[in-house]
């Protein structure tokens, strides 16, 4: 079974043979009668461990879970209590349900399809129940060992101890372990320690503390082991210009490039907005980046790139962080660009680049507010987004609002509460805001374009002062660009040019939206 990343839920039932399934870098025994639940975003591969074939049935499916109580009813992704290898045969009905669900296999008969879906629903309902209702049986010894090593890599483990845990002699255990993982037990343990060490190094912990947390009492010995594995000392690992970093949230590529580093992969902006504008200063760097779809991440493409480190955001769902591909660090999201930039700069050894950007940005903001203060009244500015599902007015508590209202000192429209993140509005509500300037962004879908046409032809829209005065501007991908440093600098210049602030000291964009 070649390595692939699944985009749907899957149930895998082994019907014949003896083999191994590697699920998110964890090898598991796969013998006749074994059963696996695989979640979306999981990396899966398999192989036979004997001369005979391994046969299996896979059911791919999509599902939602219904929550129903007295006050609220809603749908959400299912919360499975267990996943991976399931020891469900301890449940009195599990074995029979599995046989019935897989008996139909490929069929076009409507009744058979309905029966199969019914059995599948029975099984899923069972898996969603609390873990103790599954009455799990005894897992295979090697699976117990691998799970234990994954969770206890920082302990001083010995081969004899692990062999005893698996119920095998030492020699038999070593052979079985190598057959299952292609590594010796100690090499596998080292791999887990190095993977975790890379994540901890990104958290700004000192090398001595990192060594301790991954199981090394002597930091100098840990440094030698790390350098032998990665070719560079742990203290210099993240400062190495050749480290291959993939970033999986909007704006993180901008942070790295502002610090003089180019990620090997980043999310694409193009699918999110109707008009995308590349930042001129970063064009040469952007040509080197592999762009990934943000709506449906191509895990195979990301795995092929082979990054050394993946940086994500806590705005991603847990299943969207592909830890099986490379050590992954999840950054807390913040609208304070300077704070995040200095945090990354300290870790990556780029403090001077961060300071240079902050000094330039501070000067630009000062000039902007100086010119703004020369006006009799602060202009009211709105940022409106049109999607296939809503008209949305952004407030002060997001990256765009932080730029417009807190950093540049512009005034939010009337009736917009001070700490509002965003307001979804109906067309009838639009006149209550009535700003002096409107920046309008449209999602890149036909449905969004239809909603835009409805907006532009409505009497409510035509009654707005900004529309009458011709002060409506295409905001393109400004919403996403303001997540990063260079994008925020560009956005400030673009806003200045549109609201009539002219000063030779402000760097105006050389490309429009």
C-alpha positions in Angstrom: 0.0 0.0 0.0 1.9 3.1 -1.2 2.1 6.1 1.1 -0.9 8.4 0.8 -2.8 11.0 2.8 -6.5 10.3 3.2 -9.0 13.2 2.8 -12.0 11.2 4.0 -12.7 8.9 6.9 -11.8 5.3 6.3 -12.5 1.9 7.9 -9.9 -0.8 7.0 -10.6 -4.4 7.7 -7.8 -7.0 7.2 -9.3 -10.2 5.7 -6.2 -12.2 5.0 -2.5 -12.3 5.7 0.1 -10.7 8.0 1.5 -7.2 7.5 2.1 -3.8 8.8 0.2 -0.5 8.5 2.1 2.7 9.3 -0.4 5.4 10.5 1.0 8.9 11.0 4.5 7.5 11.3 3.4 4.9 13.9 3.9 1.3 12.6 1.1 -1.1 13.7 0.7 -4.9 13.1 -2.0 -5.7 10.6 -3.2 -9.3 10.8 -6.3 -11.1 9.7 -9.3 -9.8 11.7 -7.6 -6.5 12.6 -9.7 -3.3 12.1 -8.6 0.3 11.7 -10.4 3.7 11.8 -8.4 6.3 9.9 -9.3 10.0 10.3 -9.0 12.6 7.5 -5.5 14.1 7.1 -3.8 10.9 8.3 -0.8 9.5 6.4 -1.1 5.8 5.7 1.1 3.1 4.1 1.4 -0.6 4.4 3.3 -3.7 3.5 3.2 -7.5 3.8 5.4 -9.2 6.4 5.2 -12.6 4.8 5.4 -14.1 1.3 1.6 -14.3 1.1 -0.6 -11.4 0.1 -2.3 -9.2 2.6 -5.9 -8.6 1.6 -8.1 -5.9 3.1 -11.3 -4.0 2.6 -11.5 -0.2 2.9 -14.7 1.7 3.3 -14.3 5.4 2.6 -17.0 7.6 4.0 -18.1 11.1 5.1 -20.2 11.8 8.1 -21.4 14.4 10.6 -22.5 14.0 14.2 -25.8 15.4 15.4 -25.8 17.1 18.8 -29.3 17.4 20.3 -30.3 18.8 23.6 -33.2 20.8 24.9 -31.7 24.2 23.9 -29.7 23.4 20.8 -29.4 21.1 17.8 -26.5 21.2 15.5 -24.0 19.3 13.3 -20.3 19.0 13.9 -17.5 16.6 12.9 -17.7 13.3 14.8 -15.8 13.0 18.1 -14.4 9.4 17.9 -13.1 8.2 21.3 -10.6 6.0 19.6 -9.0 5.8 16.2 -6.1 3.9 14.6 -6.1 0.2 15.4 -9.4 -0.8 17.1 -9.7 -3.8 19.3 -13.5 -3.9 18.9 -13.9 -7.7 18.9 -14.4 -7.6 22.6 -17.7 -5.9 21.9 -20.4 -8.6 21.6 -21.8 -7.2 18.3 -18.8 -5.6 16.7 -17.6 -8.7 14.8 -21.0 -9.4 13.3 -21.6 -5.8 12.3 -18.2 -5.7 10.6 -18.9 -8.8 8.6 -22.4 -7.5 7.6 -21.0 -4.0 6.6 -18.3 -5.5 4.4 -20.3 -8.3 2.9 -21.8 -6.2 0.2 -18.5 -4.7 -1.0 -19.0 -3.1 -4.4 -22.6 -3.1 -5.4 -25.1 -0.9 -7.3 -28.2 -2.5 -5.8 -30.0 0.2 -3.9 -31.2 -2.1 -1.1 -27.7 -3.5 -0.6 -26.2 0.0 -0.4 -28.8 1.0 2.2 -28.1 -2.1 4.3 -24.3 -1.4 4.1 -24.9 2.3 5.2 -27.1 1.1 8.1 -24.4 -1.3 9.3 -21.8 1.4 9.0 -23.9 3.8 11.0 -24.3 1.2 13.7 -20.5 0.7 13.9 -19.8 4.5 13.9 -22.3 5.0 16.7 -20.5 2.3 18.7 -17.1 4.0 18.1 -18.4 7.4 19.2 -19.5 5.9 22.6 -17.1 6.3 25.6 -14.0 4.0 25.3 -15.0 1.6 28.0 -18.0 0.5 26.1 -15.8 -1.0 23.4 -14.4 -3.6 25.9 -11.1 -3.7 24.1 -9.3 -7.0 24.0 -5.6 -7.6 24.4 -3.6 -5.7 21.8 -0.6 -7.3 20.0 2.6 -7.1 22.0 4.5 -5.1 19.3 1.7 -2.5 19.1 1.9 -2.0 22.9 5.7 -1.5 22.7 5.4 1.0 19.8 2.7 3.0 21.5 4.7 3.0 24.8 7.9 4.2 23.0 5.9 7.0 21.2 4.7 8.3 24.6 7.7 7.6 26.8 10.7 8.5 24.5 12.2 10.6 27.3 12.6 7.6 29.6 15.7 5.5 29.8 14.4 2.5 27.9 16.3 -0.8 27.3 15.8 -3.4 24.6 15.4 -6.1 27.3 12.6 -4.1 28.9 10.8 -3.6 25.6 11.2 -7.2 24.7 9.7 -8.3 28.0 6.8 -5.9 27.4 6.2 -7.5 24.0 6.3 -11.0 25.4 9.3 -12.0 23.2 12.9 -13.0 23.7 15.4 -10.2 23.1 16.7 -11.6 19.8 13.2 -12.4 18.5 12.0 -8.9 19.5 14.9 -7.1 17.7 14.2 -9.1 14.5 10.4 -8.5 14.7 11.0 -4.8 15.5 13.3 -4.3 12.5 10.9 -6.1 10.2 8.0 -3.9 11.4 9.8 -0.5 11.4 13.0 -1.0 9.3 14.9 0.3 12.3 16.4 -1.1 15.5 14.6 -0.3 18.7 17.2 2.3 19.7 17.3 3.9 16.3 13.5 4.3 16.4 13.8 5.8 19.9 16.4 8.2 18.7 14.1 9.2 15.8 11.3 10.1 18.2 13.7 12.1 20.5 15.1 14.1 17.6 11.6 14.8 16.2 10.5 16.1 19.6 13.7 18.1 20.1 13.1 20.1 16.9 9.7 21.2 18.2 11.1 22.2 21.6 14.0 24.1 20.0 11.4 26.2 18.2 9.8 27.1 21.5 12.9 29.1 22.6 13.8 26.6 25.4 17.4 26.4 26.2 19.4 23.4 24.9 19.9 22.1 28.4 16.2 21.9 29.0 15.4 20.4 25.6 18.0 17.7 26.3 16.4 16.9 29.6 12.9 16.7 28.1 13.8 14.3 25.4 15.7 11.9 27.7 19.4 13.1 27.8 20.9 14.2 31.2 24.0 15.5 29.5 23.4 18.4 27.2 26.8 18.0 25.5 26.1 14.4 24.7 22.7 15.4 23.4 24.3 18.1 21.2 26.7 15.5 19.7 23.8 13.1 19.0 21.7 15.8 17.5 24.5 17.1 15.3 25.3 13.5 14.1 21.6 13.1 13.1 20.9 16.5 11.6 24.4 17.8 10.6 24.2 20.9 12.8 24.3 21.6 16.5 20.9 22.1 18.2 21.8 25.7 19.2 22.2 26.5 15.4 19.5 24.3 14.0 16.8 27.0 13.4 19.4 29.6 12.5 20.6 27.5 9.6 19.6 29.2 6.3 19.3 25.8 4.7 16.6 24.4 7.0 13.5 23.7 4.9 10.4 25.2 6.5 6.9 24.8 5.3 4.2 27.3 6.7 0.6 26.3 6.8 -1.3 29.5 7.6 -1.8 32.8 5.8 0.8 35.4 6.6 3.5 33.0 8.0 5.3 33.0 4.7 5.4 36.8 4.9 7.0 36.6 8.3 9.8 34.3 7.1 10.5 36.4 4.0 10.6 39.6 6.1 13.3 37.9 8.1 15.2 37.0 5.0 14.1 33.3 4.8 12.1 31.7 2.1 9.7 28.8 3.0 9.7 25.8 0.7 5.9 25.7 0.8 3.0 28.0 1.9 -0.7 28.4 1.4 -2.0 30.1 -1.8 -4.0 33.3 -1.6 -5.4 33.0 -5.1 -8.4 30.7 -4.3 -9.6 32.9 -1.5 -10.1 36.2 -3.3 -11.3 37.4 -6.7 -8.2 39.5 -7.1 -4.7 38.5 -6.0 -1.8 40.9 -5.9 1.8 39.7 -5.4 4.0 41.9 -3.2 6.5 43.5 -5.5 9.4 43.4 -3.0 9.0 39.7 -2.5 8.3 38.6 -6.1 11.7 36.9 -6.6 11.4 35.0 -3.3 7.8 34.0 -4.0 8.8 32.3 -7.2 10.7 29.7 -5.2 7.7 28.7 -2.9 5.5 25.8 -3.7 1.9 27.1 -3.2 -0.6 24.7 -1.6 -4.4 25.0 -1.6 -5.7 26.3 1.7 -9.2 24.9 1.3 -8.0 21.3 0.8 -4.4 20.8 1.7 -2.4 18.5 -0.7 -0.6 16.3 1.9 1.1 14.2 -0.8 2.6 17.3 -2.4 3.7 18.5 1.0 5.3 15.1 1.8 7.1 15.2 -1.5 8.7 18.5 -0.7 10.2 16.9 2.5 10.3 20.0 4.8 12.5 19.8 7.9 10.0 21.7 9.9 6.3 22.7 9.6 4.9 25.9 11.2 1.2 26.1 11.6 -1.4 28.1 13.5 -3.8 27.3 16.3 -6.5 28.6 13.9 -6.1 25.3 12.1 -8.2 22.3 13.2 -6.1 19.6 15.0 -6.6 17.2 12.1 -5.1 19.7 9.7 -1.6 19.7 11.2 0.3 17.0 9.4 2.7 16.0 12.2 3.5 12.7 10.4 5.3 14.5 7.6 7.7 16.6 9.7 8.1 18.0 13.2 5.3 20.5 13.5 5.1 23.7 15.6 1.7 25.4 16.2 1.9 29.1 16.8 -0.7 31.0 18.7 -2.5 33.4 16.4 -2.2 37.1 17.2 -3.1 40.4 15.4 0.0 42.0 16.9 2.4 41.6 14.0 5.4 43.2 15.7 5.1 40.8 18.7 4.9 37.8 16.5 7.8 39.0 14.3 10.2 39.4 17.2 9.2 36.1 18.6 10.1 34.3 15.4 13.2 36.5 15.0 14.6 35.5 18.4 14.1 31.8 17.6 15.6 32.0 14.0 18.4 34.4 14.9 17.1 37.3 12.8 16.6 40.0 15.4 18.3 42.7 13.2 15.9 42.0 10.3 12.9 42.3 12.6 14.2 45.5 14.1 14.8 47.0 10.7 11.2 46.3 9.6 9.7 47.6 12.9 11.6 50.8 12.6 10.5 51.3 9.0 6.9 50.5 9.8 6.8 52.8 12.9 8.0 55.6 10.7 5.4 55.0 8.1 2.6 54.9 10.7 3.8 58.1 12.2 3.7 59.9 8.9 0.3 58.5 8.1 -1.2 59.6 11.4 0.5 63.0 11.1 -1.1 63.6 7.7 -4.4 62.2 9.0 -4.4 64.7 11.9 -4.3 67.6 9.5 -7.9 66.8 8.5 -10.8 68.5 10.1 -12.5 65.2 10.9 -11.2 61.6 10.9 -12.8 59.7 8.0 -15.0 56.6 8.7 -13.7 53.6 6.9 -15.4 50.2 6.3 -13.9 46.9 5.3 -16.6 44.7 3.8 -16.3 41.1 2.6 -18.7 39.4 0.2 -18.8 35.6 0.4 -21.2 33.0 -1.0 -22.9 32.9 2.4 -22.7 36.4 3.9 -22.1 40.1 3.7 -19.6 40.8 6.5 -18.4 44.1 8.0 -15.1 43.7 9.9 -14.7 45.5 13.3 -11.7 46.4 15.4 -10.8 43.0 16.9 -9.1 41.3 13.8 -6.0 41.9 11.8 -7.7 44.3 9.3 -9.4 46.3 12.1 -6.2 46.4 14.1 -4.5 48.1 11.1 -7.3 50.5 10.2 -8.5 51.6 13.5 -5.8 51.0 16.1 -2.6 51.5 14.2 -3.6 54.0 11.5 -6.2 55.9 13.7 -9.1 55.8 11.2 -12.6 55.8 12.5 -14.9 52.8 12.3 -18.4 53.4 10.8 -21.4 54.4 12.9 -23.2 51.7 15.0 -20.1 49.4 15.0 -19.3 48.5 18.5 -15.7 49.1 19.7 -14.6 45.5 20.4 -16.5 43.8 17.6 -14.6 41.2 15.5 -17.1 41.3 12.7 -20.8 41.7 11.9 -22.8 39.8 9.3 -25.5 42.1 8.0 -28.5 42.1 5.7 -28.8 44.6 2.9 -31.6 46.4 4.9 -29.1 47.1 7.7 -26.4 48.6 5.5 -27.4 52.3 5.7 -27.0 52.4 9.5 -23.2 52.2 9.0 -22.7 54.6 6.1 -18.9 55.2 6.0 -16.9 57.8 4.1 -14.7 55.1 2.4 -15.4 51.4 1.7 -12.8 48.7 0.9 -14.6 45.8 -0.7 -13.3 42.2 -0.9 -15.0 39.4 -2.8 -14.4 35.7 -2.4 -13.3 33.8 -5.5 -16.6 31.8 -6.1 -19.4 32.3 -8.6 -21.9 32.5 -5.7 -19.9 35.3 -4.2 -20.0 37.2 -7.5 -23.7 36.8 -7.6 -24.1 38.2 -4.1 -21.9 41.1 -5.1 -24.1 41.9 -8.1 -27.1 41.8 -5.7 -25.3 44.2 -3.4 -24.2 46.7 -6.1 -27.7 46.9 -7.6 -29.5 47.4 -4.2 -31.0 50.8 -3.3 -29.4 50.4 0.2 -25.9 50.3 -1.4 -26.6 53.2 -3.8 -27.7 55.4 -0.8 -24.3 55.2 0.9 -22.2 58.3 0.9 -19.0 56.4 -0.1 -20.8 55.1 -3.1 -22.2 58.5 -4.2 -18.7 60.1 -3.8 -16.9 57.2 -5.7 -15.0 56.2 -2.7 -15.4 52.4 -3.0 -12.2 50.4 -3.7 -11.4 46.8 -4.5 -9.6 45.4 -1.4 -8.6 42.2 -3.1 -6.6 40.0 -0.8 -5.9 42.9 1.7 -7.6 40.8 4.5 -5.1 38.0 4.1 -2.1 40.2 3.4 -2.5 42.1 6.7 -1.7 38.9 8.5 2.0 39.4 7.6 4.5 42.2 8.1 5.3 43.1 4.5 1.6 42.7 3.6 0.6 45.1 6.3 3.1 47.7 5.2 1.8 47.3 1.6 -1.8 47.6 2.9 -1.1 50.8 4.8 0.4 52.4 1.7 -2.5 51.2 -0.5 -5.1 52.7 2.0 -3.1 55.9 2.2 -3.3 56.3 -1.6 -7.0 55.6 -1.7 -8.1 58.0 1.0 -5.9 60.8 -0.3 -2.9 60.9 2.0 0.0 62.0 -0.1 3.6 62.1 1.3 6.8 61.3 -0.5 8.0 59.5 2.7 5.2 57.0 2.4 6.1 54.1 0.1 3.1 53.8 -2.2 2.4 50.5 -4.0 3.4 50.3 -7.6 0.5 48.0 -8.4 -3.2 48.5 -7.8 -6.0 46.2 -6.9 
